[in-house]
Amino acid sequence: MDHITRRRLLALSAAVLASPLFAAAQQLTKVYRIGVLFSGSPESSLTQTMLDVLRQGLREHGYAEGRNIAFEPRYAKGKYELFPELAAELVGLKVDVIVAVPTPAALAARNATGTIPIVVVAGGDLVGTGLVSSLARPGRNITGHSILAPEIVGKQLELLRETVPGLSRVAVLRNPTQPPQAAMSREAEVAARVLGMQVQLLEAGGPDEFDSAFAAMTRERAGGLLVLADAIFIAGRPARGTTDQVRLDHQPQDRQGARPGDPAVAAAARGPGDRIGSPPDEPFVRERVSPAALEARPRDARE
């Protein structure tokens, strides 16, 4: 997912939070508590951008911190195994709504509560992971935004081959704790066969596993590297060795995955608001990422 799509999804999420349904039901003296599950750390510019956009989207509809809303952010710092504990903590605080940025956060929130509304931002394969049975009728207490990017992996491999003439073997780095990445890996294998390339799958569930993954890539003499989009890869920046790489989730200049001025992270954060106080029953908003929107930005992996 590129940074433009992320901005749009965040802005849409803020719109859900700040809808007329919420406005009609609110008590002027009540401060609504918004729990947010982040995969990164509080210091990352991506995290700060997401919070800023959520604040801005809600402020545009008359809701501001210190007056009628309060954020309760929790940070996994790249360790997805912490999401269940963090989600349980938010449930214990009796927040009015939980905003879950990556799909694993949404799964943890769903397992922690069946009553507190959950808004998913930039979800992946939400049906395939079992989060919901249908995007059109999610049911339960979950709604939000789903990213559809079926052709993106193939396009990235095509761009990588154009960047590295004669490329015949490419490594694909995925996070095994991220269920949507299994489907993305399969797409990479199918696309590679069409392009006449072999795929070497690498797995890293955290920064401490980067070295072993890259050692395997070196042993197998992969000539290119495709890093599937994941927060731990953004934070840990697994780029080393001697290959060229193209990322599925292109990084902007700050390397953290978002730019404060991009108009599209502003659209994804306008979504979580009518979920405060009543369970959601609306279908997911589906965003399709077009391969034509991609920019090839190969880099020397030693950067």
C-alpha positions in Angstrom: 0.0 0.0 0.0 1.4 3.4 -1.0 1.4 6.4 1.3 -1.3 8.2 -0.8 -3.7 5.3 -0.3 -2.8 5.2 3.4 -3.7 8.8 3.8 -7.1 8.4 2.1 -8.0 5.4 4.4 -7.1 7.3 7.5 -9.2 10.3 6.5 -12.1 8.0 5.7 -11.8 6.4 9.2 -12.0 9.8 10.8 -15.2 10.5 8.9 -16.8 7.3 10.3 -15.9 8.5 13.8 -17.3 12.0 13.1 -20.5 11.1 11.3 -23.9 12.7 11.9 -25.1 9.5 13.7 -22.4 10.1 16.3 -23.1 13.8 16.4 -26.8 13.3 17.1 -26.2 10.8 19.9 -23.4 12.5 21.7 -23.6 14.0 25.2 -21.9 17.4 25.3 -20.4 16.7 28.7 -19.1 13.2 27.8 -15.5 12.6 26.7 -15.3 9.7 24.3 -12.2 7.5 24.6 -10.8 6.2 21.3 -8.4 3.3 21.6 -5.9 2.9 18.8 -3.7 -0.1 18.2 -0.5 0.7 16.3 2.0 -1.8 15.0 4.9 0.6 15.3 6.4 2.7 18.0 5.3 6.1 19.3 8.5 7.7 18.0 7.9 6.7 14.3 6.8 9.4 11.9 4.2 7.0 10.5 2.5 6.6 13.9 2.6 10.4 14.5 1.1 11.1 11.1 -1.7 8.6 11.7 -2.6 10.2 15.0 -2.3 13.7 13.5 -4.6 12.8 10.7 -7.1 11.2 13.0 -7.1 14.4 15.2 -7.5 16.6 12.2 -10.4 14.6 10.7 -12.3 14.6 14.0 -11.5 18.3 14.6 -13.1 19.2 11.2 -16.4 17.7 12.6 -16.2 19.5 16.0 -14.4 16.9 18.1 -11.2 17.8 19.8 -8.9 16.3 22.5 -9.3 18.0 25.8 -12.9 18.7 25.0 -15.0 15.7 23.9 -12.5 13.0 22.8 -9.4 11.4 24.3 -7.0 9.0 22.5 -5.7 5.9 24.2 -2.9 4.8 21.8 -1.1 1.4 22.3 2.0 0.4 20.5 3.2 -3.1 19.5 6.6 -1.8 18.4 6.8 -4.4 15.7 5.9 -7.2 18.0 2.5 -8.5 16.8 2.3 -11.0 19.6 1.7 -8.0 21.9 -1.6 -7.1 20.2 -3.8 -9.5 22.3 -2.5 -7.9 25.6 -2.8 -4.4 24.2 -6.3 -5.0 23.0 -7.3 -6.5 26.3 -5.9 -3.4 28.0 -8.1 -1.2 25.9 -11.2 -3.3 26.6 -10.4 -3.0 30.3 -10.3 0.7 30.0 -13.8 0.6 28.5 -12.9 2.7 25.5 -15.8 3.7 23.3 -14.2 2.5 20.0 -11.0 0.7 19.0 -9.2 1.8 15.8 -7.0 -1.1 14.5 -4.5 -0.1 11.9 -3.1 -3.5 10.7 -5.1 -6.6 10.3 -3.4 -8.5 13.2 -4.5 -5.7 15.5 -8.1 -6.0 14.3 -8.0 -9.8 15.0 -6.7 -9.2 18.5 -9.4 -6.6 19.1 -12.1 -8.9 17.8 -11.0 -11.7 20.1 -10.9 -9.2 23.0 -14.4 -7.8 22.7 -17.7 -8.5 21.0 -19.4 -5.3 22.0 -16.9 -2.4 21.6 -17.0 -1.1 18.0 -13.9 -1.8 16.0 -12.8 0.2 13.0 -10.1 -1.4 10.8 -7.8 0.9 8.8 -6.0 -0.4 5.8 -7.0 -4.0 6.3 -5.7 -6.7 4.0 -7.5 -10.0 3.3 -10.1 -9.6 6.0 -12.2 -12.5 4.8 -9.3 -14.9 4.2 -8.0 -14.2 7.7 -11.3 -14.9 9.3 -11.8 -11.4 10.6 -15.2 -11.1 8.9 -17.3 -13.5 6.8 -18.1 -10.9 4.2 -17.0 -7.3 3.5 -20.5 -6.4 2.4 -22.0 -7.8 5.7 -19.2 -7.9 8.3 -21.7 -8.2 11.1 -20.5 -8.4 14.7 -18.9 -5.1 15.9 -16.4 -4.6 13.0 -16.3 -2.3 10.0 -13.6 -0.2 8.3 -11.5 -0.2 5.2 -10.0 -3.0 3.1 -7.2 -2.6 0.6 -7.6 -4.7 -2.5 -4.3 -5.0 -4.5 -4.4 -8.3 -6.4 -2.1 -7.3 -9.2 0.4 -5.3 -7.2 2.9 -8.1 -6.4 3.2 -9.1 -10.0 3.7 -5.5 -11.1 6.4 -5.1 -8.6 8.2 -8.2 -9.8 7.9 -6.8 -13.4 9.5 -3.5 -12.3 12.2 -5.3 -10.5 13.1 -7.4 -13.6 13.2 -4.2 -15.6 15.6 -2.7 -13.1 17.9 -5.7 -13.0 18.4 -7.0 -16.5 18.7 -10.8 -16.8 17.2 -11.3 -13.3 16.2 -15.0 -13.0 15.9 -15.5 -9.2 14.2 -13.2 -6.8 13.8 -13.4 -3.0 10.5 -12.4 -1.4 10.6 -11.4 2.2 7.4 -11.8 4.2 6.2 -11.7 7.8 4.8 -15.2 8.7 2.7 -13.7 11.5 0.8 -11.6 9.0 -1.9 -13.9 7.5 -2.5 -11.7 4.3 1.1 -12.2 3.3 0.6 -15.9 2.6 -1.8 -14.9 -0.3 0.6 -12.3 -1.5 3.4 -14.8 -1.5 1.4 -17.1 -3.7 0.7 -14.3 -6.1 4.4 -13.6 -6.2 5.1 -17.3 -7.2 2.5 -17.2 -9.9 3.7 -13.9 -11.3 7.3 -15.1 -11.2 6.5 -18.2 -13.3 4.9 -16.0 -15.9 8.0 -13.7 -16.0 10.3 -16.7 -16.2 11.8 -16.2 -12.7 12.3 -18.4 -9.7 11.1 -17.2 -6.2 12.9 -17.8 -2.9 10.6 -17.2 0.0 12.2 -15.6 3.1 10.5 -15.2 6.4 11.2 -12.8 9.3 8.8 -12.1 12.1 10.9 -9.4 13.6 14.2 -7.5 13.3 16.1 -10.3 15.1 15.3 -12.6 12.2 16.6 -10.3 9.4 20.1 -11.6 9.5 19.2 -15.2 9.0 16.8 -14.3 6.2 19.4 -12.4 4.3 22.0 -15.1 4.9 19.7 -17.5 3.2 19.2 -15.1 0.3 22.9 -14.8 -0.1 23.5 -18.6 -0.1 20.9 -19.1 -2.8 22.3 -16.2 -4.9 19.0 -14.3 -5.4 19.5 -11.4 -7.7 16.7 -9.3 -6.4 14.6 -8.7 -3.3 10.9 -7.9 -3.0 9.9 -6.9 0.5 6.2 -7.3 1.2 4.5 -4.4 3.0 4.7 -4.7 6.8 5.2 -2.5 9.7 8.2 -4.4 11.1 9.9 -4.1 7.7 9.3 -0.3 7.7 10.6 0.1 11.3 13.5 -2.4 11.0 14.4 -1.5 7.4 15.6 -4.9 6.3 17.8 -3.7 3.5 21.3 -5.2 3.3 23.4 -7.4 1.0 24.1 -6.8 -2.6 20.8 -7.1 -4.4 18.5 -4.4 -5.8 15.1 -4.2 -4.2 11.6 -2.9 -4.9 9.2 -2.7 -2.0 5.5 -3.5 -2.3 4.9 -0.6 0.2 6.9 2.2 -1.3 8.5 4.4 1.4 8.4 8.2 1.1 11.3 10.3 1.9 11.1 9.9 5.6 11.2 6.1 5.3 8.4 5.7 7.7 5.6 5.1 5.3 3.7 8.4 5.4 4.1 12.1 4.6 2.2 14.6 6.7 1.1 16.6 3.7 -0.3 13.8 1.5 -4.0 14.2 0.9 -4.9 10.6 0.9 -3.8 9.5 4.5 -6.2 12.4 5.3 -9.1 10.4 3.8 -8.6 7.2 5.8 -8.7 8.8 9.2 -12.2 10.3 8.8 -13.8 7.0 9.5 -14.0 5.7 13.1 -16.7 8.2 14.6 -20.2 6.9 14.3 -18.8 3.8 15.9 -18.7 5.5 19.3 -21.6 4.3 21.3 -23.2 1.8 18.8 -22.0 -1.4 17.1 -21.3 -0.9 13.4 -23.3 -2.7 10.8 -22.1 -1.0 7.7 -20.1 -2.8 4.9 -16.4 -2.2 4.6 -15.1 0.5 2.2 -13.0 -1.3 -0.4 -10.0 0.5 -1.8 -8.3 -1.0 -4.9 -4.7 -0.1 -5.5 -3.9 0.1 -9.2 -0.6 -1.1 -10.5 -0.6 1.9 -12.8 -0.2 4.1 -9.7 3.1 2.4 -8.7 6.4 4.1 -9.1 9.5 1.9 -9.5 11.9 3.0 -6.9 14.7 0.4 -6.8 17.5 0.9 -4.4 20.8 -0.7 -3.7 20.1 -3.0 -0.7 23.2 -1.7 1.0 21.6 1.7 1.6 
